[in-house]
Amino acid sequence: MNIKIIRGDITRLQVDAIVNAANRTLFGGGGVDGAIHRAAGPELLDECIKIRKNTHLKGLQTGEAVITSGFNLPSKNVIHTVGPIYGQDDISLLAECYENSLKIADEHKLQSIAFPSISTGSYDVPIQIAVKIVHEVLKNYKPKNVKEVTLVLYSDDDYKAYLKEFKNSNLNI
């Protein structure tokens, strides 16, 4: 599995799936979640409403992940996951966000997936904690179909933190 670390806008990537740092409602919100919903178009909200009515009546729980179409995005799919809120939720659930998203990608035979820095924005997980968790998950994950993981960072500080964490890694970066 190859890993790329880039600074940019996840909604512009042409990959098999981008990961949405969603909220429990799946109805869009701020940050990455809002940007993905805006770029995908109203059909994404319609599909998320169907998921809520059919399988997740109480919303998506922290650490869980579900997949939808990408609609107007260059990516074919969106994998939605809810990260932990720092100080309220168990921080180990952040690893589940990444693991469950990778598992869904593998189950759907997707080869490329892009992640934002989940929970480090409005959910306040310190970047130093988050990047160590991401690194550990990617080091231990054994993909079946996923060949490429792109870590997409919006800010320079987050980008630098990821580069620093992964620079001495034995992963294919």
C-alpha positions in Angstrom: 0.0 0.0 0.0 1.4 3.4 -1.0 0.8 6.4 1.1 0.9 10.0 -0.1 0.8 13.1 2.1 -0.4 16.2 0.3 -1.7 19.7 1.1 -4.9 20.5 -0.7 -8.6 20.2 -1.1 -10.0 16.7 -0.8 -13.1 17.5 -2.9 -10.9 17.9 -6.0 -9.2 14.5 -5.8 -9.9 11.8 -8.4 -9.7 8.7 -6.3 -12.1 5.8 -5.8 -13.3 7.2 -2.5 -12.8 10.3 -0.3 -13.5 10.1 3.4 -15.9 12.6 4.9 -15.3 13.6 8.5 -19.1 13.6 9.0 -21.3 14.4 12.0 -23.7 11.9 13.4 -26.7 13.2 11.4 -24.9 12.7 8.0 -26.8 15.8 6.8 -23.7 18.0 6.2 -22.1 20.6 8.4 -19.0 22.7 8.6 -15.4 22.1 7.6 -14.7 19.1 5.4 -18.2 17.8 5.8 -19.8 20.9 4.5 -17.3 21.2 1.6 -18.0 17.6 0.5 -21.7 18.1 0.6 -21.5 21.3 -1.4 -19.2 19.8 -4.0 -21.2 16.6 -4.3 -24.5 18.3 -4.8 -27.9 17.7 -3.3 -28.0 14.1 -4.3 -25.5 13.3 -1.5 -27.9 14.6 1.1 -30.7 12.6 -0.4 -28.6 9.4 -0.2 -27.6 10.2 3.4 -31.3 10.7 4.3 -32.0 7.2 2.9 -29.2 5.8 5.0 -30.7 7.4 8.1 -34.2 6.1 7.4 -33.1 2.6 6.5 -30.1 1.6 8.5 -28.9 4.3 10.9 -32.1 5.6 12.5 -30.2 7.2 15.4 -27.4 8.5 13.2 -23.9 7.3 12.5 -22.1 6.5 15.8 -18.5 7.6 16.5 -16.0 5.3 14.7 -18.6 3.8 12.3 -18.4 4.3 8.6 -20.8 4.1 5.6 -20.4 4.6 1.9 -22.3 6.6 -0.7 -21.8 7.7 -4.3 -19.7 10.7 -5.0 -22.2 12.3 -7.3 -20.7 15.6 -8.6 -17.3 14.9 -7.0 -14.3 13.7 -9.1 -14.2 10.7 -6.6 -16.6 7.9 -7.3 -17.6 7.4 -3.7 -17.7 9.1 -0.3 -17.0 7.1 2.9 -18.6 8.9 5.8 -17.2 8.4 9.3 -17.8 10.2 12.6 -14.7 11.1 14.6 -14.4 11.5 18.4 -14.9 14.8 20.1 -11.8 15.5 22.2 -12.6 15.5 25.9 -16.0 13.8 25.4 -15.4 10.6 23.4 -12.9 7.8 23.7 -9.9 8.9 21.6 -9.3 5.3 20.5 -12.5 5.6 18.3 -10.4 7.7 16.0 -8.5 4.6 15.0 -11.8 2.9 14.3 -12.7 5.7 11.9 -9.7 5.0 9.7 -9.9 1.2 10.1 -13.6 1.0 9.3 -13.2 3.3 6.3 -10.4 1.2 4.9 -12.4 -2.0 5.5 -15.4 -0.5 3.5 -13.0 0.5 0.7 -11.6 -3.1 0.6 -15.1 -4.6 0.7 -16.1 -2.5 -2.3 -12.9 -3.4 -4.1 -11.7 0.2 -4.2 -8.0 0.8 -4.9 -7.5 4.4 -3.8 -8.8 6.3 -0.8 -8.2 9.8 0.5 -8.5 10.9 4.1 -8.7 14.3 5.7 -7.3 14.8 9.2 -10.4 13.5 11.0 -11.4 15.2 14.3 -8.6 17.7 14.3 -10.8 20.7 13.3 -14.0 21.5 15.2 -13.7 18.2 17.2 -10.4 19.6 18.8 -8.3 16.4 18.7 -4.7 17.7 18.9 -2.9 17.1 15.6 0.0 15.4 17.5 -2.3 12.8 18.9 -4.3 12.3 15.7 -1.3 11.8 13.4 0.2 9.1 15.7 -3.1 7.2 15.6 -3.3 7.5 11.8 0.3 6.3 11.5 -0.3 3.3 13.7 -3.5 2.3 11.8 -1.8 2.5 8.4 1.3 0.6 9.7 -0.9 -2.3 10.9 -3.6 -2.4 8.2 -3.4 -5.3 5.8 -5.3 -4.2 2.6 -7.1 -6.6 0.3 -7.7 -4.2 -2.5 -6.6 -0.7 -1.4 -3.3 0.1 -3.1 -3.1 3.8 -2.4 -3.9 6.0 0.6 -3.7 9.8 0.3 -3.6 11.9 3.4 -5.0 15.3 2.5 -4.2 18.2 4.8 -5.8 21.6 4.5 -3.4 23.6 6.6 0.4 24.0 6.5 0.7 23.1 10.2 -1.2 19.8 9.8 0.8 19.0 6.6 4.1 19.6 8.5 2.9 17.5 11.4 2.0 14.5 9.1 5.4 14.8 7.3 7.3 14.9 10.6 5.4 11.8 11.9 5.8 9.7 8.7 9.3 10.7 7.7 11.0 7.8 9.5 8.3 5.4 8.8 8.8 2.0 7.1 5.7 2.6 5.0 5.8 3.3 1.2 5.5 7.1 1.2 
